[in-house]
Amino acid sequence: MEICGGKPLSGRVEIQGSKNAVLPILAGCILHRGISRINHCPRIRDVFDTTELLEILGCQVWWEGNCLAVDASRVRGWQIPIQIASRMRSSILFLGALLGRVGKAQLPYPGGCVLGDRPVDLHLQAMEEMGAGIEEENGRIRAEAEELQGREITLRFPSVGATENIILAAVCARGMTIIRNGAREPEIEELCSFFREKGADIRRQEDGSLSIRGGKELTDSRHDLAADRIVAGTYLMAAAVTNGCVTLGRMPSEHLKEVLHTMKQMGIRMEKMGKDLKVDGRGPRRAPERIETAPYPGFPTDLQSPMMALLAVTEGTCCIRENIFESRFETAFQLQKMGAKIEVKGREARVTGIPRLYGNWVEARELRGAAALFLAGLNAAGITQIKGFGYISRGYETICEDMKNLGAQVRIIE
Ligand code: EPZ
């Protein structure tokens, strides 16, 4: 990826469907012996990899315009191949779905990436509590369950993936499952809506716990996928980092309250216009003193790196604390190569804004870091070249075209 920075973005762009909502939903499709349709499904690498997994398991998968259809009438397989699963962590979600559908699963240990070691102990403990026998040997997980039993499960941490895996297992389990201290991200609510549309009995209780009565007959369905709140936040920051003025269509503002509040505090003007949001980044900005990532509805960890790129060119000093992953500051060292003033100490990074970054050759090593470097390149004087930009296609459907349509000068170098 090569970017010639300094062009203020202007115009209108629509936000794609949500990656982190559609991935658990695609795993959930195998729980229904019929057809599930997903409107606004994004054409991103993680979706293509997951549809490949579904076909290996025996499903038929096809596109109808921007709707993805999955026919899981015949699911024969139960082994997830390492060459696909190792590309994305969300393959772990097939553990709960396969145990629910075929009573067994074998998949590679998803392992860590630059964000940290990313264990799956909470997933495995929950499956064992629901009656599955789990073996971990030479990097692989084997699980079996005659029939999963509904249980009351309390998570020591509101893990998004573990919460999703329990929901996937509980839909076909015998009896009632209650999840306490589960994640409350919009993607969790959307997975529940997807199953409710199929006839499942899933309720949010007064005390915040989630109850799932398993064994209900599921039906064919068509789900309207919500817009991707992390892509929306990234585009908001692209408008601000280029001092531009952009209108975002299908803007999931209600899922980004903490981010919008922070950006308003910084002096970035935003105006709701029906389902659109107009963001005007042309005025002066000031950095907030502190930003801490937290489980929803706190500041999302997935926008920490893009926000760091924006703070790098925002007057003032901000201390960012990353509370979710143990090492999600890799991008800071690449931003320093573009002139950013960032000091990293453990889980905290102090960012002191400068008027403008300068172009350089930088390297991305994961999805949201690549997005952050893209934003930095849009701001920087001169040319920025990003190696490893391919990570971005895992989660951003048309970011290059979108930014070009808004006036950015970007090109992919094959
Ligand atoms: C999901 O990952 C998202 N991925 C991540 O987005 C997101 O950053 C994360 O939730 C937090 O919001 C998808 O939805 C596909 P977690 P997940 O389980 O489920 C620890 C992106 O860029 N933990 O909530 O893996 C873990 O190590 C990606 O789109 C355990 O200790 O997140 C981490 O420190 C990156 N044991 C913390 O919890 C476990 O069994 C949060 O992990 C599970 C997790």
Residues whose N, C-alpha, C, O or C-beta is under 5 A from the ligand:
A	BS01	EPZ	N20 L23 S90 R118 P119 V120 D121 L122 H123 P158 S159 V160 G161 A162 T301 D302 I324 F325 E326 L367 R368
